[in-house]
Amino acid sequence: MNAYIDNTLKFKNIIFSNHILLLIRKDCEISITKDNVKYQIDNDSIVFIKKNSALDIILGKNKMPEFIFLSHEVMMEVLKNYY
C-alpha cells in the first residue's frame, strides 16, 4: 500500500522483478527495511537492490531518489567490470 503519511511515501513488502540501482542525491530521504533490519541511507549514495528481494521502503515525498532498473545482462556486465 502506498500512502502519504507524515510527509512520506511508504511501500510495504515491495518486490522488484529487476535489479535496481538507487541514486540517493542531496536532501533525499529514504529508509529500507529487510528482514526486520532498518537501514537509513546517506545522501550522495548508490544502493544496489537484488531482484526478487522483499523490502519495505519509506521515501520522503519532497526529494525522491532516482530508480534505475537494470536487466540481468547489464547487471552482470557491471559486476564483471567492477570485480
MIDOSE-1310 file (N, C-alpha, C; in nm, 2 decimals, decimal comma, always signed):
residues 83
mnay	+0,08/-0,12/+0,00/+0,00/+0,00/+0,00/+0,09/+0,12/+0,00; +0,05/+0,22/-0,08/+0,13/+0,34/-0,09/+0,04/+0,45/-0,02; +0,10/+0,53/+0,07/+0,02/+0,63/+0,13/+0,11/+0,74/+0,18; +0,07/+0,86/+0,16/+0,14/+0,97/+0,22/+0,10/+0,99/+0,36
idnt	+0,19/+0,96/+0,46/+0,16/+0,98/+0,60/+0,28/+1,05/+0,66; +0,26/+1,15/+0,73/+0,38/+1,23/+0,79/+0,48/+1,27/+0,68; +0,43/+1,31/+0,56/+0,51/+1,36/+0,46/+0,61/+1,25/+0,40; +0,56/+1,13/+0,40/+0,64/+1,02/+0,35/+0,56/+0,93/+0,26
lkfk	+0,62/+0,86/+0,17/+0,56/+0,76/+0,08/+0,61/+0,62/+0,12; +0,52/+0,53/+0,16/+0,56/+0,41/+0,22/+0,52/+0,29/+0,13; +0,61/+0,20/+0,10/+0,58/+0,08/+0,03/+0,61/-0,04/+0,12; +0,51/-0,13/+0,14/+0,53/-0,24/+0,23/+0,55/-0,37/+0,14
niif	+0,65/-0,44/+0,18/+0,67/-0,57/+0,11/+0,68/-0,56/-0,04; +0,75/-0,46/-0,09/+0,76/-0,44/-0,23/+0,87/-0,54/-0,29; +0,84/-0,60/-0,40/+0,94/-0,69/-0,47/+0,96/-0,64/-0,61; +1,09/-0,61/-0,64/+1,13/-0,57/-0,77/+1,16/-0,69/-0,86
snhi	+1,12/-0,69/-0,98/+1,15/-0,80/-1,07/+1,28/-0,79/-1,15; +1,34/-0,67/-1,13/+1,47/-0,64/-1,19/+1,57/-0,60/-1,08; +1,70/-0,61/-1,11/+1,79/-0,54/-1,02/+1,77/-0,39/-1,03; +1,80/-0,33/-0,91/+1,77/-0,18/-0,91/+1,90/-0,11/-0,85
llli	+1,93/+0,00/-0,91/+2,03/+0,09/-0,85/+1,95/+0,21/-0,81; +1,97/+0,25/-0,68/+1,91/+0,38/-0,63/+2,01/+0,48/-0,62; +1,99/+0,59/-0,69/+2,09/+0,70/-0,67/+2,03/+0,80/-0,57; +2,09/+0,81/-0,46/+2,04/+0,89/-0,35/+2,12/+1,03/-0,36
rkdc	+2,04/+1,13/-0,39/+2,11/+1,26/-0,41/+2,09/+1,34/-0,29; +2,15/+1,46/-0,29/+2,14/+1,55/-0,18/+2,00/+1,58/-0,14; +1,97/+1,57/-0,01/+1,84/+1,60/+0,05/+1,74/+1,50/+0,02; +1,77/+1,38/-0,03/+1,68/+1,27/-0,04/+1,66/+1,20/+0,09
eisi	+1,54/+1,16/+0,12/+1,52/+1,08/+0,24/+1,47/+0,95/+0,21; +1,54/+0,84/+0,25/+1,50/+0,71/+0,23/+1,54/+0,61/+0,34; +1,46/+0,52/+0,37/+1,50/+0,41/+0,46/+1,44/+0,28/+0,41; +1,52/+0,18/+0,42/+1,49/+0,05/+0,37/+1,49/-0,05/+0,48
tkdn	+1,39/-0,14/+0,49/+1,38/-0,24/+0,59/+1,38/-0,38/+0,52; +1,47/-0,46/+0,56/+1,47/-0,60/+0,51/+1,50/-0,69/+0,62; +1,41/-0,80/+0,63/+1,43/-0,90/+0,74/+1,43/-0,83/+0,88; +1,34/-0,73/+0,90/+1,33/-0,66/+1,03/+1,45/-0,58/+1,07
vkyq	+1,54/-0,55/+0,97/+1,65/-0,46/+1,00/+1,63/-0,34/+0,91; +1,64/-0,22/+0,98/+1,61/-0,09/+0,91/+1,75/-0,03/+0,88; +1,76/+0,02/+0,75/+1,88/+0,08/+0,70/+1,84/+0,23/+0,67; +1,91/+0,32/+0,73/+1,89/+0,46/+0,69/+2,00/+0,49/+0,59
idnd	+1,97/+0,54/+0,47/+2,06/+0,56/+0,36/+2,11/+0,70/+0,36; +2,24/+0,72/+0,35/+2,30/+0,85/+0,35/+2,28/+0,92/+0,21; +2,29/+1,05/+0,22/+2,28/+1,13/+0,09/+2,40/+1,10/+0,01; +2,39/+1,12/-0,12/+2,50/+1,10/-0,22/+2,55/+0,96/-0,21
sivf	+2,46/+0,86/-0,21/+2,50/+0,72/-0,21/+2,43/+0,65/-0,33; +2,49/+0,53/-0,35/+2,43/+0,44/-0,45/+2,39/+0,31/-0,38; +2,27/+0,27/-0,40/+2,23/+0,14/-0,33/+2,19/+0,04/-0,44; +2,24/-0,08/-0,42/+2,20/-0,19/-0,51/+2,10/-0,28/-0,45
ikkn	+1,99/-0,30/-0,52/+1,89/-0,39/-0,47/+1,88/-0,51/-0,56; +1,90/-0,63/-0,51/+1,88/-0,75/-0,59/+1,74/-0,77/-0,63; +1,72/-0,83/-0,75/+1,58/-0,86/-0,79/+1,52/-0,96/-0,70; +1,39/-0,96/-0,69/+1,31/-1,05/-0,61/+1,34/-1,04/-0,46
sald	+1,39/-0,93/-0,41/+1,41/-0,91/-0,27/+1,29/-0,84/-0,22; +1,23/-0,89/-0,11/+1,12/-0,82/-0,04/+1,16/-0,72/+0,05; +1,12/-0,59/+0,04/+1,16/-0,48/+0,12/+1,04/-0,39/+0,16; +1,06/-0,32/+0,27/+0,98/-0,21/+0,30/+1,06/-0,08/+0,27
iilg	+1,00/+0,01/+0,20/+1,08/+0,13/+0,16/+0,99/+0,25/+0,20; +1,06/+0,35/+0,27/+0,99/+0,47/+0,31/+1,07/+0,59/+0,24; +1,00/+0,67/+0,16/+1,06/+0,78/+0,09/+1,00/+0,91/+0,14; +1,09/+1,01/+0,15/+1,04/+1,15/+0,18/+0,98/+1,20/+0,05
knkm	+0,86/+1,25/+0,05/+0,80/+1,29/-0,08/+0,85/+1,42/-0,14; +0,93/+1,49/-0,07/+0,99/+1,62/-0,13/+1,10/+1,59/-0,22; +1,19/+1,51/-0,19/+1,31/+1,47/-0,27/+1,31/+1,32/-0,29; +1,29/+1,27/-0,41/+1,29/+1,13/-0,44/+1,42/+1,09/-0,49
pefi	+1,46/+0,96/-0,46/+1,58/+0,91/-0,52/+1,55/+0,87/-0,67; +1,65/+0,85/-0,74/+1,63/+0,81/-0,88/+1,65/+0,66/-0,89; +1,54/+0,59/-0,94/+1,54/+0,44/-0,95/+1,59/+0,41/-1,09; +1,69/+0,32/-1,10/+1,74/+0,28/-1,23/+1,72/+0,13/-1,24
flsh	+1,64/+0,08/-1,33/+1,61/-0,06/-1,34/+1,72/-0,12/-1,44; +1,78/-0,23/-1,39/+1,89/-0,29/-1,47/+1,84/-0,44/-1,51; +1,87/-0,47/-1,64/+1,84/-0,61/-1,68/+1,95/-0,70/-1,62; +1,93/-0,82/-1,62/+2,02/-0,92/-1,57/+2,16/-0,91/-1,65
evmm	+2,15/-0,89/-1,78/+2,27/-0,89/-1,86/+2,35/-0,76/-1,83; +2,28/-0,65/-1,81/+2,35/-0,53/-1,78/+2,42/-0,54/-1,64; +2,34/-0,59/-1,54/+2,40/-0,61/-1,41/+2,52/-0,70/-1,41; +2,52/-0,81/-1,48/+2,63/-0,90/-1,49/+2,75/-0,83/-1,55
evlk	+2,73/-0,75/-1,65/+2,84/-0,67/-1,71/+2,90/-0,57/-1,61; +2,81/-0,51/-1,54/+2,86/-0,41/-1,43/+2,95/-0,48/-1,33; +2,90/-0,60/-1,28/+2,97/-0,67/-1,18/+3,10/-0,73/-1,24; +3,10/-0,77/-1,36/+3,22/-0,83/-1,42/+3,33/-0,72/-1,43
nyy	+3,29/-0,60/-1,47/+3,38/-0,49/-1,48/+3,43/-0,43/-1,34; +3,34/-0,45/-1,24/+3,37/-0,39/-1,11/+3,47/-0,48/-1,03; +3,45/-0,61/-1,05/+3,54/-0,70/-0,97/+3,66/-0,74/-1,05
